[in-house]
Amino acid sequence: MKPFFEILDTCTSTNTLMSARTDAPHGSVLAARAQSHGRGQRGNSWESEPGRNLTFSLMLRPAALPAARQFELSMVVSLAIADAIDALLPEGVRTTVKWPNDIYIGLGKVCGILIENRLCEARVDSSIVGAGINVNQRRFTSDAPNPVSVIHHNGGHETDLDSFLRDVTARITADWDAYSAAPSPEALSERYFARLLWTTGDHPFRDAEGRTFTSHITSVASDGTLTLANGRSFLFKEVSFIIP
């Protein structure tokens, strides 16, 4: 079965619809010009003005990926999306990755990613990569912190959404296929770390107990564990960045 590429006018959530299509081939794309219940990390909603941004889900079938190494897929995906957004930005403006996989321009969030893995025994059977990328939206009205769009950083030029959708989804699929054919976790981790937000200096964080402190990232382990300069290590949801 060939992968499909579908763009809906509206839906509840592309990740929800894609998860119901259990036979969706590797590389299939389901996008929506508007979502009524777009989902983000920690159950958050995702604000997106209809027809101004990208909201999509991409099906990946990482057949040979052990469950213990699923963060490698997250790193490949976040770097691929960051590279795709960079191609829309002027020279000197570059995205960063806020651990684990939000994409930022400066201190503004331009992309949220939600990866939902389905495991079969000790391996990843399928991965639904859901992403919302702020592209042409100029004004945000929700209480989401620090949203920003590509259009705020590219001189106000509108981007053709359908072309960008094909580019970014093809890039993710191609980058994952290339990595899975010749995996190099150490090199991938180095690329990922080089792209991270807050790897130098003193920056504010908050731990799960609500305590705030300043530090910077010194390493990210292969399972996604974050270690800071103060020696503390955190798993997902155990620490948050306090963005000014």
C-alpha positions in Angstrom: 0.0 0.0 0.0 1.3 3.4 -0.9 1.5 6.2 1.6 -1.4 8.7 1.4 -1.2 12.5 1.5 -4.5 14.1 2.6 -5.4 17.7 3.6 -8.8 18.1 5.3 -10.6 21.4 5.6 -11.3 20.8 9.3 -11.1 18.0 11.9 -10.9 17.5 15.6 -7.3 16.3 15.8 -5.1 14.9 13.1 -3.3 12.7 15.6 -6.7 11.2 16.7 -7.7 10.5 13.2 -4.4 9.1 12.2 -4.4 6.8 15.2 -7.7 5.3 14.0 -6.1 4.4 10.7 -4.1 1.5 12.0 -3.0 0.3 8.5 -1.6 3.7 7.4 1.6 3.1 5.5 5.0 4.6 6.5 5.2 8.2 5.3 1.5 8.8 5.2 0.4 12.4 6.0 -2.9 13.7 7.3 -3.2 17.5 7.6 -6.0 19.9 8.5 -6.4 23.6 7.6 -8.3 23.9 11.0 -8.4 21.7 14.1 -11.1 22.0 16.8 -9.2 19.9 19.4 -5.5 20.0 18.4 -3.4 18.3 21.1 0.0 19.2 22.5 2.4 17.9 25.2 0.9 17.4 28.7 -2.6 17.6 27.3 -2.3 21.2 26.3 -4.2 22.6 23.3 -2.6 24.2 20.3 -3.8 27.6 19.0 -3.8 27.8 15.3 -5.7 30.3 13.1 -7.5 28.4 10.4 -5.7 28.4 7.0 -2.6 30.2 8.4 -0.4 27.5 9.8 0.5 23.8 9.5 -1.2 21.2 11.6 -0.4 17.6 10.5 0.3 14.1 11.5 2.8 11.9 9.9 2.9 8.1 10.2 6.3 6.5 10.6 6.9 2.7 10.9 10.3 2.4 12.6 10.3 -1.4 12.4 13.8 -2.0 13.7 13.8 0.6 16.6 13.9 -0.9 20.1 11.5 0.8 22.6 14.5 1.8 24.7 15.9 3.9 21.9 12.7 5.8 20.9 14.2 9.1 21.9 16.4 8.8 18.8 13.3 9.2 16.7 12.3 12.3 18.6 15.7 13.8 18.0 15.6 13.0 14.3 12.1 14.5 14.0 12.9 17.7 15.9 16.1 18.3 13.9 14.3 17.7 10.6 11.5 20.2 11.4 14.0 22.7 12.7 16.0 22.4 9.4 12.8 22.8 7.4 11.8 26.0 9.2 15.4 27.3 8.9 15.0 27.1 5.1 12.2 29.8 5.4 14.2 32.2 7.5 16.8 34.8 6.4 20.5 34.3 7.0 21.5 34.8 10.6 18.1 33.6 12.0 18.1 30.0 13.2 15.8 27.8 15.2 16.7 26.0 18.4 15.2 23.0 20.1 13.8 23.3 23.6 14.1 19.9 25.2 12.6 17.6 24.5 11.3 18.7 21.1 9.7 22.2 20.9 11.1 24.4 18.2 11.9 28.0 19.1 13.0 31.1 17.2 14.7 33.3 19.8 12.5 32.9 22.9 9.3 32.3 20.9 7.8 28.9 20.3 7.2 28.3 16.6 6.4 24.6 16.6 5.0 22.0 19.0 5.5 18.3 18.4 3.6 15.4 19.9 5.0 11.9 19.1 2.7 9.0 20.0 4.5 5.7 19.8 2.8 2.3 19.7 4.9 -0.5 21.1 4.9 -4.2 20.1 6.8 -6.2 22.7 10.2 -4.4 22.9 10.0 -2.5 19.7 8.3 0.6 18.3 5.6 -0.6 15.9 4.4 2.8 14.8 5.0 6.5 15.5 2.5 9.2 14.8 4.4 12.5 14.6 1.9 15.3 15.2 3.1 18.9 14.7 1.8 22.4 14.7 4.0 24.9 13.0 3.1 28.7 13.2 3.8 30.0 9.7 1.6 32.9 8.6 -0.3 33.7 11.7 0.4 37.3 12.8 -1.6 37.6 16.0 -2.2 35.1 18.9 -5.1 35.4 21.3 -4.8 32.5 23.7 -2.8 32.4 26.9 -0.1 30.1 25.4 3.3 31.4 26.4 5.6 33.0 23.8 4.0 32.0 20.5 5.8 33.2 17.4 5.4 32.6 13.6 7.8 32.3 10.7 6.2 35.4 9.3 7.4 37.4 12.3 11.0 36.6 11.3 11.1 36.5 7.5 10.3 40.1 6.7 6.5 39.5 6.7 6.5 37.2 3.6 3.7 34.6 3.5 4.7 31.0 2.9 2.8 28.7 0.6 1.5 26.2 3.2 0.8 23.2 0.9 4.4 23.3 -0.5 5.9 23.7 2.9 3.8 20.8 4.2 5.1 18.5 1.5 8.7 19.7 2.2 8.6 19.3 5.9 6.9 15.9 5.9 9.2 14.6 3.1 12.2 15.8 5.1 11.2 14.1 8.3 10.5 10.8 6.5 13.8 11.0 4.5 15.8 11.9 7.5 14.4 9.0 9.5 14.9 6.5 6.7 18.5 7.6 6.3 19.1 7.4 10.0 17.4 4.0 10.5 19.5 2.6 7.6 22.7 3.6 9.3 22.1 4.6 12.9 24.7 6.6 14.7 23.3 7.5 18.2 26.5 9.4 19.2 26.6 11.6 16.1 22.8 12.2 16.4 23.1 13.2 20.1 25.9 15.7 19.2 23.8 17.3 16.5 20.8 17.5 18.8 22.9 19.0 21.7 24.4 21.6 19.3 20.8 22.7 18.5 19.5 22.9 22.1 18.3 26.0 23.8 20.2 27.0 27.0 23.4 25.0 26.9 25.5 27.9 28.2 24.9 30.7 30.8 22.5 30.8 33.7 18.8 30.3 32.9 15.7 29.8 35.0 14.1 26.4 35.5 11.4 25.0 37.7 11.4 21.4 39.1 8.3 19.2 39.7 8.1 20.5 43.3 7.8 24.1 42.1 11.3 25.1 43.2 13.0 27.5 40.8 16.8 27.7 40.1 19.2 28.7 37.4 21.5 26.5 35.4 22.2 25.3 31.9 22.1 22.0 30.0 25.3 19.9 30.0 24.0 16.7 28.4 21.0 14.7 27.2 21.2 10.9 27.5 20.1 8.5 24.8 16.8 7.9 26.7 16.2 11.7 26.8 17.3 12.3 30.4 18.4 15.9 30.8 21.4 16.8 33.0 22.1 20.3 34.1 25.3 22.1 35.2 24.3 21.8 38.8 24.5 18.0 38.6 20.7 17.4 38.7 19.1 15.1 36.1 15.5 15.0 35.0 13.2 12.9 33.0 10.3 14.3 30.9 7.8 16.4 32.8 10.2 16.6 35.9 11.5 20.1 35.0 10.3 23.0 33.0 12.0 26.0 31.4 10.9 29.4 32.6 10.8 31.5 29.4 11.0 35.2 30.2 
